[in-house]
C-alpha cells in the first residue's frame, strides 16, 4: 500500500503486519543487551552497533540518538538519556519486555531536536523511521469545541506513519496514524477501551454502532470487526477522519465488505482541517455498511440512518469533567436516542 505521507511502501495490510508480530522485536542468539538508566546521562560517548541480524536493543538505539544530539548541541553531556525524547515503536502493542529494534521501527518524539540533527539521525540510526519535534500541547483537536484552532507537531525528517495493534476475539486490529497530527494513545496492557466496546457490542452484535469522536477509528473498527452490520465513524479533525477511512482499507480482509470508496484525499482535507457540517469521507459496499464522516459530532444525528437504534461510543476529551460529559451525553441522547457509553 502506498503511504500517504512519504509515498513509499512503508504501509502494509493488517495481514502483512500481523505476520511479523511473533518475532519482530525478539533478539537472535548473537544479540547483546545493555540496560541503561534513562534518568542519567550516558557514561561515555559511545554506543553498540546493530547485531548481524539487523536488530539492536532499544537502550542502545537511544544511546546512539543521545550521542548524536549531544554532538550537534541539542543536548548537553549532563542531560539524562530520557532528554533525547520519547520512542514510539512500530508496530506498537503491549509488550512485557523491552524490544530489540529492527530497521525503520521507531518514531522519535523530541522537544529538543533540530531539523539538522533530525536529518543526521535519519542517516545514521537505521532503526528510525521518522523524527518529530513536539511541543507542550496535544496535537490536533484537544477539546470538543469545534472553534479551537488545532496545533500539530512538526515532522522534521523521515516518515511518522506507524501502526498500533489491538487484540480482538475475532483477530487483531491494525490501526495506522500520522503521529505528528494526532494524540498519542499507545496500546495499554489490558486494552480497556477495546474491552469496553466488546462488552457493549455483545453477541450477537448490536445492529448499529456510532464512534462519534473516532480519532483514527479504533473503536468503530473494533465494532465492525466484531460483526456489527452498520457502523459510523466521525471526527471533526481532518487527520483523524482521513486515517479512519485509511484504516478501513488496511483491515478490509477482516470485514464483510466488498468495495471501499474513499471520497477525499488528505491533501484536500488539510485545506479544511476542522469541519462543522458532516462530510462523508468514505463508505463501504457489502454485508457491512461502514461510513466515515468529518464533522462536529453534535451535527451527526441528523444524517444517521432512520429507524435504527444506535449504540454510541463518546470518547470525549472532557471525560474528567463530569458535568461537561453529562451535558454532552444528554444532548446526544435527546437527538440520537439509543444507548451511550464513555469508553
C-alpha positions in Angstrom: 0.0 0.0 0.0 1.2 3.5 -0.8 2.0 5.7 2.2 0.0 9.0 2.0 2.9 10.8 3.8 6.1 9.6 2.2 4.6 7.8 -0.9 6.7 4.7 -0.2 5.7 1.2 0.7 6.0 1.7 4.5 2.3 1.0 5.0 1.3 -2.7 4.9 -2.0 -4.5 5.2 -3.2 -5.8 8.5 -2.4 -9.4 7.4 1.2 -8.5 6.5 1.8 -6.6 9.7 0.4 -9.4 11.8 2.6 -12.0 10.1 5.7 -10.2 11.6 4.5 -10.0 15.2 5.7 -13.2 16.7 9.4 -12.4 16.1 9.6 -8.7 15.1 11.2 -7.5 18.3 12.8 -10.7 19.5 16.7 -11.0 19.6 18.7 -13.6 17.9 21.3 -15.7 19.7 24.0 -13.2 18.9 22.2 -10.0 20.1 23.6 -8.2 23.1 21.8 -6.3 25.8 22.9 -3.3 27.9 20.4 -1.8 30.3 20.8 2.0 30.8 19.3 4.2 33.5 17.3 6.7 31.5 17.4 9.2 34.3 21.2 9.6 34.0 23.5 10.8 31.2 25.3 8.2 29.1 28.6 7.2 30.9 30.6 7.8 27.7 30.1 9.0 24.2 29.8 5.5 22.7 27.1 3.0 21.7 26.8 -0.5 20.4 26.2 -1.2 16.7 23.3 -3.3 15.4 23.7 -7.1 15.5 24.4 -9.0 12.3 20.7 -9.9 12.4 19.9 -6.2 11.9 18.4 -5.6 15.4 19.6 -3.6 18.4 18.4 -3.3 22.0 16.3 -0.2 22.4 18.6 1.3 25.1 21.5 1.1 22.7 19.4 2.8 20.0 18.7 5.6 22.4 22.3 5.8 23.4 23.1 6.4 19.7 20.4 9.1 19.4 21.7 10.8 22.6 25.3 10.9 21.3 24.2 12.5 18.0 22.1 15.1 19.8 25.0 15.9 22.2 27.4 16.2 19.2 25.0 18.5 17.4 24.4 20.7 20.5 20.8 19.8 21.0 21.7 18.2 24.4 24.4 18.6 27.0 26.6 15.8 28.2 25.0 16.3 31.6 21.4 15.7 30.2 19.8 12.4 31.1 19.2 9.8 28.4 15.4 10.5 28.6 16.0 14.1 27.5 16.5 12.8 23.9 12.8 12.2 23.6 10.1 9.5 23.6 10.2 6.4 21.5 7.1 5.2 19.7 7.5 1.6 18.4 6.2 0.4 15.0 4.1 -1.7 15.2 3.0 -0.8 18.7 1.4 -3.3 21.1 1.5 -4.0 24.8 4.8 -5.7 25.4 6.1 -7.5 28.6 9.8 -6.8 27.9 11.9 -4.1 26.1 12.3 -4.7 22.4 15.2 -5.3 20.1 14.5 -3.0 17.2 14.9 -3.8 13.5 15.3 -1.1 10.8 12.5 1.5 10.5 10.7 0.5 13.6 11.0 3.7 15.8 9.4 7.2 15.6 11.3 9.6 17.8 9.3 12.4 19.5 11.5 15.1 20.9 11.1 18.7 22.0 14.9 19.3 21.8 15.8 18.0 18.4 16.6 20.4 15.5 16.0 19.8 11.8 19.7 19.4 11.1 20.1 16.8 13.8 16.9 15.0 12.7 18.3 14.6 9.2 21.6 13.3 10.6 19.7 10.9 12.8 17.8 9.5 9.9 21.1 8.9 8.0 22.9 7.3 10.9 20.4 5.5 13.1 18.9 2.7 11.0 16.1 1.9 13.5 14.5 5.3 13.0 11.6 5.8 10.6 10.8 9.4 11.5 11.8 12.3 13.8 9.1 14.6 15.1 9.6 17.8 17.1 7.0 18.1 19.8 5.5 20.9 21.9 3.8 21.2 25.3 0.4 20.6 23.8 -1.8 17.8 22.4 -1.7 17.7 18.6 -5.0 18.1 16.7 -8.3 18.9 18.4 -7.7 18.9 22.1 -11.4 19.8 23.0 -14.8 19.2 21.7 -15.0 22.9 20.8 -15.0 23.0 17.0 -13.8 26.6 17.1 -10.5 25.6 18.6 -7.5 26.3 16.3 -5.7 23.0 16.2 -1.9 22.8 16.7 0.3 20.0 15.4 3.8 18.6 15.9 6.4 19.0 13.2 7.8 16.1 11.2 11.4 17.0 10.7 12.8 14.0 8.8 11.6 10.6 7.6 8.1 9.4 7.9 6.0 9.4 11.1 3.3 6.9 10.0 3.1 4.0 12.3 0.7 1.3 13.4 -0.7 0.0 16.7 -2.1 -3.5 17.1 -5.1 -4.3 19.3 -6.3 -7.8 20.1 -9.9 -8.8 19.4 -11.8 -12.0 19.9 -12.1 -12.2 16.1 -8.4 -11.4 15.4 -6.1 -8.4 15.8 -6.9 -4.9 14.6 -4.2 -2.8 13.0 -4.5 1.0 13.2 -2.2 3.4 11.3 -1.8 7.1 12.1 0.5 10.0 11.3 1.9 10.6 14.7 2.6 14.3 14.4 -1.0 15.1 13.7 -2.9 13.1 16.3 -2.6 12.5 20.0 -0.6 9.6 21.4 -2.6 6.6 22.6 -0.1 3.7 22.7 -1.8 0.3 23.5 -2.1 -0.2 27.2 -2.0 -3.6 28.9 -5.5 -5.0 29.1 -6.7 -2.7 26.3 -9.5 -1.2 28.4 -11.2 0.8 25.6 -11.3 -2.3 23.4 -12.7 -4.4 26.2 -15.4 -1.8 26.8 -16.5 -1.9 23.2 -16.5 -5.7 23.2 -18.7 -5.8 26.3 -21.2 -3.3 24.9 -21.4 -4.7 21.4 -22.3 -8.2 22.7 -23.0 -11.4 20.8 -25.0 -11.4 18.6 -23.7 -7.8 18.0 -25.9 -4.7 18.1 -27.2 -3.6 14.8 -25.8 -0.1 14.7 -22.7 1.4 16.3 -21.5 5.0 16.2 -18.0 6.1 17.0 -18.8 9.8 17.4 -15.3 11.1 18.2 -13.4 8.4 16.3 -9.8 9.5 16.3 -8.2 7.2 13.7 -11.2 4.8 14.0 -10.1 2.3 16.7 -13.4 1.8 18.4 -15.6 2.0 15.3 -13.4 -0.6 13.5 -13.4 -2.8 16.7 -17.2 -2.8 16.4 -17.0 -3.6 12.7 -14.6 -6.5 13.3 -16.9 -7.9 15.9 -19.6 -8.1 13.3 -21.8 -5.0 13.8 -23.6 -4.7 10.4 -23.7 -0.9 10.4 -21.0 1.4 11.7 -20.4 5.1 11.6 -17.1 6.8 12.4 -16.8 10.5 12.7 -14.2 13.1 13.7 -14.1 16.9 13.2 -10.3 16.8 12.8 -9.2 16.1 9.2 -6.3 13.8 10.1 -8.4 11.6 12.3 -11.2 11.3 9.8 -8.7 10.5 7.0 -6.9 7.8 8.9 -10.3 6.3 10.0 -11.0 5.9 6.3 -7.5 4.6 5.5 -7.7 2.0 8.3 -10.8 0.6 6.7 -8.7 -0.3 3.7 -5.9 -1.7 6.0 -8.3 -4.0 7.8 -10.6 -4.9 4.9 -9.7 -8.6 4.9 -11.4 -8.9 8.3 -14.6 -7.1 7.4 -17.7 -8.2 5.5 -17.2 -5.6 2.8 -16.6 -5.6 -0.9 -15.8 -2.2 -2.3 -14.4 0.6 -0.2 -14.9 4.1 -1.6 -12.8 7.0 -0.3 -14.0 10.3 -1.5 -11.4 12.7 -0.1 -7.6 12.9 -0.4 -5.7 14.0 2.7 -4.2 17.0 0.9 -7.6 18.4 0.1 -8.9 17.7 3.6 -5.9 19.6 5.1 -7.3 22.8 3.5 -10.4 22.4 5.8 -8.8 21.0 8.9 -11.9 21.3 11.2 -15.4 20.9 9.7 -18.7 21.5 11.4 -21.2 20.1 8.9 -20.6 16.3 8.4 -18.9 15.5 5.1 -18.8 11.8 4.0 -15.2 10.7 3.6 -15.6 7.0 2.9 -18.2 4.3 2.7 -18.2 0.5 2.1 -20.4 -1.8 0.0 -21.2 -5.3 1.1 -22.8 -7.1 4.0 -21.5 -4.4 6.3 -22.2 -0.7 5.8 -19.4 1.4 7.3 -19.3 5.1 6.8 -16.7 7.7 7.8 -17.5 11.4 8.2 -15.6 14.5 9.1 -17.7 16.9 11.1 -18.8 18.1 14.6 -20.3 15.1 16.3 -23.2 17.3 17.6 -24.3 17.6 13.9 -24.1 13.9 13.2 -27.6 12.8 14.5 -29.4 14.5 11.5 -27.6 12.3 9.0 -27.9 9.0 10.9 -29.9 6.1 9.4 -33.5 6.4 10.4 -35.3 3.6 12.2 -32.2 2.1 13.8 -31.4 2.4 17.5 -27.7 3.2 17.8 -25.1 2.2 20.4 -22.8 5.3 20.6 -19.3 5.5 21.9 -18.4 9.0 23.1 -14.7 9.0 23.6 -14.5 12.7 24.7 -11.6 14.9 25.6 -13.7 16.2 28.5 -14.0 12.9 30.3 -12.5 14.1 33.5 -15.1 17.0 33.6 -18.1 15.0 34.9 -20.6 18.0 34.4 -19.5 18.7 30.8 -19.6 15.0 30.0 -23.0 14.5 31.4 -24.3 17.5 29.4 -22.9 16.3 26.1 -24.2 12.8 26.8 -27.7 14.1 27.5 -27.7 16.3 24.4 -26.7 13.3 22.3 -29.4 11.0 23.7 -32.0 13.7 23.2 -31.1 13.9 19.5 -29.9 10.4 18.5 -31.5 8.1 21.1 -30.3 4.6 21.8 -27.5 3.9 24.3 -24.4 5.9 25.0 -21.2 4.8 26.8 -18.0 6.6 27.6 -15.1 4.2 27.0 
